[in-house]
Amino acid sequence: MALAVGLSILLARSITRPINSALAAFERVANGDLTTKVTVQSQDELGRMAASINSMVVKLADTM
């Protein structure tokens, strides 16, 4: 039982940390910081989202 709880916590953190990092990046961009970078830690959907955020910020900075 304890193993299942521990694994559940690890799984939840592996999902929520990248999402919170992306959210923080969006907030910095919304406040005008176009030097924001998100660390890409994986190649899954969350990693691709982080890479897309980085690409978006670069393109926004280029248009300004």
Buried (B, 14 or more C-beta within 10 A) or exposed (E): EEEEEEEEEEEEEEEEEBEEBBEEBBEBBEEEEBEBEBEBEEEEEBBEBBEEBBEBBEEEEEEE
